[in-house]
């Protein structure tokens, strides 16, 4: 039985199976579309700005040009918005970066002021929600984990003799009787 993604959202069902199996989470695409519409950014506009950001990062050497990392074309955006395709990490990174820059663009802010409309704000909560719904982690979280555990020592530390606070166990993890000194006189 195939359950409609819209029905799942209405029923508050978990997206865990989609995440585990690498399938698209429809809510990411819907939220991406809503965030674009809120600021007047169309899918063709996201395509144009996304391709420009991608080319900029290639020229800066931040990424290697590789077409298998996900298309920035409007057709790919549409497939993600419709929940038919999962966005790649690179697509997610580029689109979130473009959206944040678009929301903070002086021309966009000026347009909303001129029209007497509420100025849309790209909050840290929106950014975090986009990352969470995409199923990926933002680069700064990954870098933080790398830095936090760069000097992680995986070798267990030994306590000095006689200070062991954990009971000794045998192979079956049963507590072993205390060791007897071979030089003591039997009891």
Backbone as a chain_set.jsonl record, in Angstrom:
{"seq": "XXXXXXXXXXXXXXXXXXXXXXXXXXXXXXXXXXXXXXXXXXXXXXXXXXXXXXXXXXXXXXXXXXXXXXXXXXXXXXXXXXXXXXXXXXXXXXXXXXXXXXXXXXXXXXXXXXXXXXXXXXXXXXXXXXXXXXXXXXXXXXXXXXXXXXXXXXXXXXXXXXXXXXXXXXXXXXXXXXXXXXXXXXX", "coords": {"N": [[0.847, -1.182, 0.0], [0.643, 2.13, -0.922], [1.316, 5.135, 0.591], [0.179, 8.407, 0.438], [2.341, 11.227, 0.403], [1.336, 13.699, 1.355], [-0.733, 12.872, 2.974], [0.7, 11.613, 4.986], [1.919, 13.808, 6.214], [-0.316, 15.137, 7.181], [-1.173, 13.264, 9.021], [0.862, 13.298, 10.827], [2.896, 11.371, 10.645], [5.978, 9.548, 10.934], [9.052, 10.378, 9.284], [11.128, 8.711, 9.273], [11.591, 6.169, 7.867], [11.962, 7.117, 5.205], [14.251, 8.689, 5.464], [16.13, 6.773, 6.272], [16.275, 5.114, 4.052], [17.22, 6.74, 2.086], [15.416, 8.21, 0.608], [13.499, 10.956, -0.766], [12.42, 13.529, 1.464], [9.324, 14.743, 1.577], [8.519, 17.093, 2.892], [10.734, 18.784, 3.022], [11.038, 19.795, 0.4], [8.596, 21.148, 0.105], [8.823, 23.067, 2.134], [11.1, 24.44, 1.257], [10.064, 25.562, -1.091], [8.095, 27.242, 0.051], [9.7, 29.022, 1.513], [11.084, 30.24, -0.565], [8.927, 31.442, -1.97], [8.021, 33.226, -0.045], [9.821, 35.297, -0.104], [9.682, 36.126, -2.67], [11.231, 34.775, -4.531], [11.539, 32.938, -7.387], [11.401, 29.598, -8.869], [12.931, 29.549, -11.324], [14.502, 31.784, -10.707], [15.876, 30.879, -8.428], [17.296, 28.852, -9.665], [18.985, 30.348, -11.411], [20.473, 31.949, -9.581], [21.529, 29.896, -8.035], [23.138, 28.466, -9.861], [25.004, 30.462, -10.402], [26.195, 30.79, -7.859], [27.292, 28.233, -7.537], [29.17, 28.189, -9.687], [30.802, 30.29, -8.793], [31.897, 29.18, -6.425], [33.33, 27.074, -7.54], [35.254, 28.461, -9.04], [36.561, 29.747, -6.938], [37.758, 27.617, -5.823], [36.589, 26.218, -3.767], [34.911, 24.083, -4.17], [34.969, 21.148, -6.245], [34.367, 21.018, -9.67], [31.793, 19.026, -10.527], [29.466, 17.314, -12.132], [27.904, 15.286, -11.145], [27.126, 15.843, -8.627], [24.695, 16.99, -8.299], [22.191, 18.782, -9.934], [21.704, 22.245, -10.638], [19.632, 23.151, -12.03], [16.321, 24.301, -12.947], [14.541, 22.193, -13.349], [15.482, 20.191, -11.657], [15.138, 21.447, -9.201], [12.375, 21.605, -9.182], [11.707, 18.854, -9.077], [12.637, 18.221, -6.538], [11.067, 19.943, -4.981], [8.557, 18.842, -5.469], [8.839, 16.496, -4.137], [9.813, 14.241, -5.348], [12.432, 13.687, -5.686], [15.447, 13.422, -3.863], [17.3, 16.062, -2.52], [20.724, 16.681, -3.209], [23.674, 16.878, -1.108], [25.244, 19.052, -1.914], [23.42, 20.544, -3.482], [21.578, 21.247, -1.483], [23.225, 22.793, 0.227], [23.985, 24.904, -1.526], [21.464, 26.007, -2.243], [20.405, 26.807, 0.261], [22.33, 28.676, 1.007], [22.031, 30.54, -1.086], [19.376, 31.345, -0.634], [19.611, 32.556, 1.908], [21.342, 34.697, 1.282], [19.722, 35.996, -0.573], [17.505, 36.801, 0.984], [18.793, 38.66, 2.592], [19.572, 40.595, 0.824], [19.968, 43.91, -0.187], [18.424, 45.045, -2.23], [16.146, 43.417, -2.316], [15.124, 43.809, 0.262], [14.664, 46.577, 0.083], [12.677, 46.588, -1.916], [10.51, 45.327, -0.612], [10.105, 47.199, 1.441], [9.418, 49.466, -0.056], [7.0, 48.673, -1.177], [5.495, 48.547, 1.072], [5.314, 46.216, 2.498], [5.663, 43.509, 4.857], [8.948, 42.836, 5.793], [10.644, 40.001, 4.828], [12.414, 37.717, 6.911], [15.299, 35.815, 7.15], [15.714, 33.59, 9.356], [17.834, 32.07, 11.917], [16.487, 29.822, 12.786], [14.892, 29.064, 10.616], [16.888, 28.389, 8.805], [18.093, 26.243, 10.189], [15.904, 24.498, 10.225], [15.569, 23.946, 7.495], [17.974, 22.551, 6.995], [17.604, 20.372, 8.733], [15.265, 19.164, 7.688], [16.244, 18.395, 5.249], [17.788, 16.265, 5.816], [20.467, 16.366, 6.162], [23.536, 17.66, 7.663], [24.609, 20.953, 8.55], [27.6, 22.505, 7.204], [29.131, 23.811, 9.203], [28.457, 22.439, 11.548], [29.537, 19.945, 11.031], [32.249, 20.605, 10.788], [32.697, 21.486, 13.394], [32.369, 19.086, 14.824], [34.55, 17.68, 13.808], [36.668, 19.271, 14.74], [36.197, 19.134, 17.536], [36.717, 16.462, 18.096], [39.234, 15.946, 17.13], [41.526, 15.323, 18.539], [40.82, 13.048, 19.794], [41.294, 10.255, 21.806], [41.317, 6.987, 21.198], [42.245, 4.803, 22.505], [41.881, 2.821, 25.345], [42.293, 4.076, 28.623], [44.505, 3.19, 31.22], [44.158, 2.606, 34.631], [46.244, 3.231, 37.505], [47.708, 0.4, 39.199], [45.74, -1.207, 41.647], [43.886, 0.798, 41.917], [41.673, 0.28, 40.529], [38.327, 0.601, 39.972], [36.236, -0.775, 38.941], [34.524, -3.9, 38.982], [36.187, -6.995, 38.395], [35.632, -9.099, 35.595], [34.675, -12.276, 34.152], [34.942, -14.121, 31.02], [32.273, -14.359, 30.344], [31.166, -12.11, 31.327], [30.599, -12.239, 34.03], [30.962, -11.457, 37.441], [34.155, -11.919, 38.574], [35.838, -13.918, 41.049], [37.832, -12.403, 43.649], [41.357, -12.034, 43.075], [43.793, -14.308, 44.381], [46.626, -14.114, 46.428], [49.476, -15.827, 45.465], [51.474, -16.433, 47.264], [50.437, -16.392, 49.762], [49.327, -17.976, 52.775], [47.152, -20.663, 52.717], [43.698, -20.568, 53.591]], "CA": [[0.0, 0.0, 0.0], [1.423, 3.347, -1.059], [0.692, 6.235, 1.325], [0.449, 9.721, -0.128], [3.152, 12.043, 1.319], [0.512, 14.719, 1.992], [-1.468, 12.184, 4.022], [1.643, 11.399, 6.086], [2.098, 15.08, 6.917], [-1.557, 15.392, 7.909], [-1.269, 12.308, 10.121], [2.068, 13.427, 11.656], [3.678, 10.143, 10.62], [7.421, 9.721, 10.948], [9.776, 10.271, 8.018], [12.309, 7.886, 9.524], [11.895, 5.23, 6.764], [12.479, 7.834, 4.038], [15.629, 9.085, 5.754], [16.975, 5.576, 6.323], [16.429, 4.528, 2.723], [17.73, 7.74, 1.144], [14.345, 8.739, -0.229], [13.262, 12.365, -0.452], [11.443, 13.888, 2.487], [8.515, 15.746, 0.882], [8.4, 18.353, 3.63], [11.859, 19.654, 2.678], [10.708, 20.476, -0.844], [7.498, 22.085, 0.351], [9.341, 24.184, 2.93], [11.979, 25.185, 0.358], [9.181, 26.359, -1.949], [7.469, 28.28, 0.869], [10.726, 30.021, 1.841], [11.314, 30.994, -1.805], [7.748, 32.271, -2.254], [7.908, 34.269, 0.977], [10.678, 36.426, -0.457], [9.528, 36.445, -4.092], [12.221, 34.083, -5.355], [10.918, 31.875, -8.176], [12.3, 28.485, -9.165], [13.958, 29.998, -12.275], [15.422, 32.685, -9.995], [16.741, 30.03, -7.601], [18.2, 28.188, -10.61], [19.985, 31.318, -11.875], [21.361, 32.288, -8.466], [22.208, 28.661, -7.633], [24.214, 28.202, -10.821], [26.035, 31.494, -10.2], [26.897, 30.457, -6.61], [28.063, 27.03, -7.833], [30.33, 28.606, -10.493], [31.675, 31.094, -7.919], [32.623, 28.273, -5.532], [34.297, 26.327, -8.358], [36.348, 29.393, -9.342], [37.289, 29.99, -5.688], [38.402, 26.371, -5.408], [35.899, 25.653, -2.604], [34.393, 22.779, -4.594], [35.451, 20.662, -7.538], [33.25, 20.928, -10.614], [31.401, 17.634, -10.726], [28.045, 17.36, -12.444], [27.172, 14.222, -10.449], [26.786, 16.311, -7.284], [23.343, 17.542, -8.288], [21.951, 19.866, -10.866], [21.113, 23.479, -10.114], [18.598, 23.536, -12.987], [14.962, 24.44, -12.447], [13.894, 20.883, -13.365], [15.906, 19.501, -10.434], [14.466, 22.138, -8.101], [10.979, 21.185, -9.249], [11.619, 17.463, -8.601], [12.821, 18.262, -5.081], [9.878, 20.597, -4.422], [7.443, 17.898, -5.57], [9.119, 15.334, -3.299], [10.144, 13.092, -6.201], [13.882, 13.509, -5.705], [16.125, 13.976, -2.702], [18.353, 17.02, -2.855], [22.073, 16.271, -2.81], [24.251, 17.771, -0.099], [25.675, 20.284, -2.579], [22.226, 21.323, -3.812], [21.058, 21.795, -0.235], [24.147, 23.843, 0.656], [23.888, 26.04, -2.447], [20.143, 26.634, -2.157], [20.27, 27.501, 1.545], [23.21, 29.853, 0.932], [21.386, 31.499, -1.993], [18.204, 31.9, 0.052], [20.069, 33.466, 2.962], [21.84, 35.907, 0.623], [18.564, 36.673, -1.187], [16.747, 37.451, 2.053], [19.583, 39.775, 3.136], [19.916, 41.486, -0.278], [19.423, 45.253, 0.008], [17.39, 45.292, -3.243], [14.943, 42.702, -1.884], [14.618, 44.538, 1.436], [14.144, 47.845, -0.438], [11.431, 46.314, -2.636], [9.456, 45.086, 0.378], [9.842, 48.482, 2.116], [8.747, 50.338, -1.025], [5.625, 48.187, -1.346], [4.829, 48.584, 2.365], [5.112, 44.83, 2.929], [6.542, 43.018, 5.924], [10.227, 42.371, 5.256], [10.904, 38.634, 5.264], [13.686, 37.534, 7.606], [15.831, 34.451, 7.111], [16.164, 33.385, 10.735], [18.614, 30.849, 12.153], [15.553, 28.691, 12.932], [14.529, 28.64, 9.257], [18.066, 27.718, 8.254], [18.222, 24.951, 10.881], [14.802, 23.64, 9.791], [15.882, 23.469, 6.14], [18.997, 21.51, 7.112], [17.023, 19.195, 9.378], [14.339, 18.512, 6.763], [17.001, 17.825, 4.131], [18.436, 15.037, 6.274], [21.909, 16.621, 6.217], [24.05, 18.573, 8.687], [25.316, 22.085, 7.956], [29.058, 22.352, 7.241], [29.719, 24.259, 10.473], [28.288, 21.354, 12.529], [30.505, 18.899, 10.679], [33.571, 21.124, 11.152], [32.771, 21.488, 14.853], [32.606, 17.701, 15.259], [35.935, 17.363, 13.443], [37.538, 19.977, 15.683], [35.985, 18.636, 18.888], [37.244, 15.113, 18.274], [40.495, 15.82, 16.409], [42.533, 14.706, 19.409], [40.161, 11.966, 20.519], [42.154, 9.095, 22.011], [40.457, 5.812, 21.217], [42.875, 3.749, 23.303], [41.419, 2.925, 26.729], [43.31, 4.464, 29.59], [44.623, 2.253, 32.35], [44.361, 3.213, 35.941], [47.362, 2.59, 38.226], [47.319, -0.818, 39.934], [45.138, -1.013, 42.95], [42.862, 1.842, 41.921], [40.599, -0.148, 39.636], [37.059, 0.7, 40.684], [35.241, -1.66, 38.345], [34.785, -5.299, 39.345], [36.733, -7.832, 37.327], [34.644, -10.048, 35.079], [35.223, -13.34, 33.316], [34.571, -14.001, 29.61], [30.821, -14.243, 30.238], [30.852, -10.882, 32.043], [30.209, -12.483, 35.418], [31.981, -10.927, 38.339], [35.123, -12.965, 38.933], [36.273, -13.822, 42.451], [39.082, -11.648, 43.772], [42.572, -12.834, 42.902], [44.48, -14.702, 45.622], [48.086, -13.985, 46.373], [50.011, -17.184, 45.471], [52.409, -16.62, 48.376], [49.773, -16.395, 51.071], [49.041, -19.291, 53.324], [45.75, -20.98, 52.494], [42.795, -20.384, 54.697]], "C": [[0.89, 1.242, 0.0], [0.691, 4.498, -0.385], [1.143, 7.55, 0.714], [1.252, 10.56, 0.866], [2.338, 13.115, 2.035], [-0.289, 14.123, 3.146], [-0.572, 11.965, 5.241], [1.827, 12.672, 6.899], [0.864, 15.365, 7.764], [-1.676, 14.484, 9.13], [-0.082, 12.379, 11.069], [2.877, 12.137, 11.718], [5.158, 10.47, 10.524], [8.011, 9.595, 9.546], [11.028, 9.421, 8.163], [12.591, 6.913, 8.378], [12.463, 5.923, 5.529], [13.942, 8.226, 4.253], [16.563, 7.885, 5.702], [17.253, 5.04, 4.927], [16.849, 5.543, 1.663], [16.676, 8.283, 0.203], [14.089, 10.195, 0.154], [12.21, 12.524, 0.638], [10.604, 15.013, 1.88], [8.453, 17.091, 1.598], [9.548, 19.301, 3.323], [11.527, 20.465, 1.436], [9.607, 21.505, -0.672], [7.989, 23.3, 1.117], [10.268, 25.059, 2.084], [11.147, 26.101, -0.533], [8.553, 27.512, -1.165], [8.462, 29.396, 1.201], [11.045, 30.869, 0.612], [10.157, 31.959, -2.067], [7.631, 33.439, -1.285], [8.714, 35.51, 0.603], [10.595, 36.785, -1.94], [10.543, 35.788, -5.003], [11.548, 32.905, -6.061], [11.903, 30.728, -8.383], [13.331, 28.862, -10.235], [14.97, 30.957, -11.64], [16.386, 31.916, -9.113], [17.74, 29.283, -8.478], [19.335, 29.123, -11.016], [20.989, 31.643, -10.768], [22.149, 31.068, -7.99], [23.365, 28.326, -8.558], [25.349, 29.212, -10.656], [26.86, 31.188, -8.95], [27.794, 29.239, -6.828], [29.332, 27.396, -8.625], [31.323, 29.412, -9.665], [32.517, 30.175, -7.035], [33.64, 27.424, -6.289], [35.499, 27.215, -8.642], [37.193, 29.689, -8.108], [38.027, 28.744, -5.21], [37.754, 25.735, -4.182], [35.32, 24.277, -2.91], [35.006, 22.423, -5.94], [34.247, 20.527, -8.446], [32.966, 19.465, -10.918], [29.898, 17.605, -10.923], [27.244, 16.274, -11.729], [26.739, 14.655, -9.051], [25.402, 16.937, -7.205], [23.23, 18.766, -9.167], [21.356, 21.071, -10.152], [19.98, 23.952, -11.024], [17.211, 23.53, -12.358], [14.246, 23.095, -12.403], [14.24, 20.093, -12.103], [15.226, 20.129, -9.219], [13.015, 21.674, -8.036], [10.798, 19.763, -8.719], [11.767, 17.392, -7.081], [11.585, 18.856, -4.419], [8.682, 19.648, -4.423], [7.654, 16.638, -4.729], [9.459, 14.085, -4.089], [11.632, 12.76, -6.19], [14.454, 14.101, -4.433], [17.207, 14.934, -3.177], [19.689, 16.453, -2.407], [22.573, 17.243, -1.743], [24.629, 19.108, -0.729], [24.48, 21.155, -2.955], [21.681, 22.011, -2.563], [21.914, 22.967, 0.23], [24.01, 25.093, -0.217], [22.55, 26.751, -2.268], [19.953, 27.377, -0.839], [21.128, 28.767, 1.558], [22.571, 30.941, 0.064], [20.185, 32.146, -1.313], [18.605, 32.906, 1.128], [20.565, 34.783, 2.358], [20.693, 36.707, 0.009], [17.766, 37.442, -0.14], [17.473, 38.686, 2.585], [20.006, 40.788, 2.075], [19.211, 42.833, -0.09], [18.315, 45.564, -1.006], [16.066, 44.629, -2.847], [14.306, 43.426, -0.698], [13.989, 45.862, 1.001], [12.812, 47.664, -1.153], [10.274, 46.126, -1.655], [9.095, 46.377, 1.122], [9.02, 49.391, 1.21], [7.285, 49.951, -1.193], [4.834, 48.21, -0.037], [4.509, 47.193, 2.902], [6.065, 44.473, 4.072], [7.802, 42.434, 5.289], [10.477, 40.951, 5.759], [12.307, 38.514, 5.869], [14.072, 36.061, 7.538], [16.476, 34.184, 8.468], [17.047, 32.149, 10.849], [17.714, 29.615, 12.297], [15.113, 28.167, 11.568], [15.683, 27.859, 8.644], [18.237, 26.328, 8.874], [17.131, 23.983, 10.432], [15.048, 23.105, 8.385], [16.926, 22.356, 6.185], [18.404, 20.234, 7.693], [16.107, 18.443, 8.421], [15.051, 17.894, 5.565], [17.635, 16.488, 4.509], [19.945, 15.172, 6.37], [22.24, 17.526, 7.401], [24.73, 19.75, 7.997], [26.828, 21.924, 8.109], [29.679, 22.772, 8.568], [29.549, 23.208, 11.566], [29.302, 20.238, 12.292], [31.902, 19.344, 11.08], [33.754, 21.138, 12.661], [33.052, 20.085, 15.383], [34.037, 17.274, 14.954], [36.888, 18.0, 14.447], [37.433, 19.413, 17.095], [36.648, 17.281, 19.124], [38.543, 14.872, 17.51], [41.56, 15.115, 17.243], [41.937, 13.578, 20.247], [41.085, 10.758, 20.599], [41.262, 7.867, 22.167], [41.025, 4.658, 22.043], [42.404, 3.899, 24.745], [42.581, 3.275, 27.657], [43.319, 3.461, 30.73], [44.853, 3.037, 33.626], [45.568, 2.544, 36.603], [46.837, 1.379, 38.999], [46.751, -0.46, 41.3], [44.079, 0.075, 42.996], [41.692, 1.5, 41.021], [39.286, -0.177, 40.41], [35.982, -0.216, 40.1], [35.55, -3.095, 38.731], [35.327, -6.06, 38.144], [35.66, -8.825, 36.895], [35.344, -11.129, 34.282], [34.713, -13.142, 31.891], [33.072, -13.84, 29.424], [30.287, -13.022, 30.987], [30.236, -11.123, 33.419], [31.336, -11.964, 36.288], [32.858, -12.08, 38.796], [35.51, -12.809, 40.4], [37.589, -13.05, 42.53], [40.282, -12.577, 43.642], [43.209, -13.115, 44.257], [45.961, -14.539, 45.41], [48.662, -15.379, 46.46], [50.955, -17.451, 46.655], [51.73, -16.612, 49.726], [49.463, -17.824, 51.491], [47.559, -19.501, 53.216], [44.926, -20.834, 53.748], [42.051, -21.625, 55.036]], "O": [[1.784, 1.374, 0.836], [-0.442, 4.807, -0.754], [2.334, 7.777, 0.5], [0.902, 10.613, 2.045], [2.608, 13.417, 3.197], [-0.501, 14.775, 4.168], [-1.014, 12.108, 6.381], [1.884, 12.627, 8.128], [0.974, 15.782, 8.917], [-2.22, 14.89, 10.157], [-0.013, 11.604, 12.023], [3.483, 11.843, 12.748], [5.534, 11.554, 10.079], [7.534, 8.81, 8.727], [11.886, 9.411, 7.28], [13.738, 6.828, 7.941], [13.35, 5.379, 4.871], [14.767, 8.111, 3.345], [17.661, 7.971, 5.152], [18.355, 4.563, 4.654], [16.836, 5.235, 0.471], [17.0, 8.766, -0.882], [14.419, 10.619, 1.262], [11.247, 11.761, 0.719], [11.108, 16.119, 1.685], [8.342, 18.129, 0.945], [9.357, 20.516, 3.359], [11.712, 21.682, 1.418], [9.673, 22.599, -1.232], [7.624, 24.431, 0.799], [10.224, 26.285, 2.184], [11.479, 27.273, -0.712], [8.488, 28.636, -1.663], [8.109, 30.575, 1.172], [11.254, 32.077, 0.727], [10.371, 33.138, -2.348], [7.189, 34.523, -1.667], [8.341, 36.632, 0.946], [11.341, 37.64, -2.417], [10.699, 36.209, -6.149], [11.049, 31.986, -5.411], [13.095, 30.867, -8.108], [14.505, 28.529, -10.078], [16.149, 30.944, -11.991], [17.571, 32.244, -9.045], [18.894, 29.097, -8.091], [20.505, 28.743, -10.971], [22.2, 31.616, -10.988], [23.306, 31.193, -7.588], [24.444, 27.947, -8.102], [26.522, 28.852, -10.758], [28.085, 31.311, -8.971], [28.931, 29.215, -6.355], [30.431, 26.966, -8.275], [32.534, 29.249, -9.806], [33.726, 30.375, -6.913], [34.693, 27.088, -5.748], [36.64, 26.775, -8.503], [38.407, 29.863, -8.216], [38.837, 28.82, -4.287], [38.317, 24.801, -3.61], [35.244, 23.414, -2.035], [35.493, 23.286, -6.67], [33.218, 19.984, -8.042], [33.796, 18.761, -11.493], [29.14, 17.846, -9.983], [26.014, 16.338, -11.71], [26.051, 13.902, -8.361], [24.986, 17.372, -6.131], [24.074, 19.662, -9.137], [20.602, 20.932, -9.189], [19.428, 25.033, -10.816], [16.964, 22.843, -11.367], [13.426, 22.868, -11.514], [13.385, 19.405, -11.545], [14.789, 19.419, -8.313], [12.495, 21.386, -6.958], [9.842, 19.491, -7.991], [11.098, 16.595, -6.423], [11.107, 18.334, -3.412], [7.886, 19.65, -3.485], [6.752, 15.807, -4.62], [9.398, 12.979, -3.552], [12.04, 11.685, -6.629], [14.009, 15.152, -3.972], [17.937, 14.643, -4.124], [19.783, 15.82, -1.355], [21.973, 18.292, -1.509], [24.371, 20.167, -0.157], [24.518, 22.371, -2.768], [21.364, 23.2, -2.583], [21.385, 24.019, 0.587], [23.929, 26.208, 0.297], [22.514, 27.976, -2.152], [19.392, 28.472, -0.829], [20.702, 29.805, 2.062], [22.569, 32.116, 0.432], [19.998, 33.359, -1.404], [18.009, 33.977, 1.24], [20.246, 35.859, 2.864], [20.687, 37.937, 0.061], [17.397, 38.597, -0.354], [16.829, 39.655, 2.986], [20.721, 41.74, 2.385], [18.002, 42.882, 0.139], [17.365, 46.273, -0.675], [14.997, 45.212, -3.023], [13.092, 43.63, -0.665], [12.918, 46.232, 1.482], [11.914, 48.496, -1.013], [9.196, 46.69, -1.839], [7.922, 46.625, 1.402], [8.05, 50.009, 1.649], [6.426, 50.821, -1.337], [3.637, 47.926, -0.033], [3.557, 47.013, 3.662], [7.132, 45.069, 4.221], [7.722, 41.632, 4.359], [10.517, 40.715, 6.966], [13.257, 39.135, 5.392], [13.265, 35.179, 7.833], [17.64, 34.516, 8.691], [17.016, 31.278, 9.98], [18.124, 28.501, 11.972], [14.977, 26.957, 11.384], [15.485, 26.805, 8.04], [18.494, 25.355, 8.166], [17.386, 22.789, 10.273], [14.766, 21.939, 8.109], [16.789, 21.341, 5.502], [18.673, 19.139, 7.199], [16.163, 17.215, 8.349], [14.527, 16.975, 4.936], [17.975, 15.682, 3.643], [20.635, 14.188, 6.633], [21.353, 18.08, 8.05], [25.367, 19.566, 6.96], [27.287, 21.274, 9.048], [30.649, 22.16, 9.015], [30.415, 23.09, 12.433], [29.85, 19.666, 13.234], [32.663, 18.561, 11.647], [34.839, 20.838, 13.158], [33.874, 19.91, 16.283], [34.664, 16.582, 15.756], [37.804, 17.346, 14.945], [38.444, 19.231, 17.775], [37.09, 16.992, 20.236], [38.916, 13.724, 17.267], [42.399, 14.393, 16.705], [42.488, 13.202, 21.282], [41.597, 10.293, 19.581], [40.542, 7.734, 23.157], [40.349, 3.651, 22.252], [42.511, 4.984, 25.316], [43.706, 2.811, 27.472], [42.277, 2.954, 31.145], [45.632, 3.989, 33.678], [45.88, 1.397, 36.285], [45.674, 1.341, 39.401], [47.217, 0.447, 41.989], [43.434, 0.255, 44.029], [40.821, 2.335, 40.777], [39.158, -0.904, 41.395], [34.93, -0.403, 40.711], [36.719, -3.474, 38.802], [34.952, -5.783, 37.005], [34.886, -9.325, 37.712], [36.459, -10.938, 33.797], [34.116, -12.11, 31.585], [32.638, -13.24, 28.441], [29.087, -12.923, 31.247], [29.45, -10.313, 33.909], [32.509, -12.024, 35.919], [32.376, -13.079, 39.33], [35.509, -11.699, 40.931], [38.368, -13.048, 41.577], [40.237, -13.741, 44.041], [43.173, -12.281, 45.161], [46.48, -14.802, 44.325], [48.383, -16.083, 47.43], [51.194, -18.61, 46.995], [52.391, -16.808, 50.745], [49.354, -18.735, 50.671], [46.777, -18.622, 53.58], [45.444, -20.971, 54.856], [41.24, -21.625, 55.962]]}, "num_chains": 1, "name": "protein.A"}
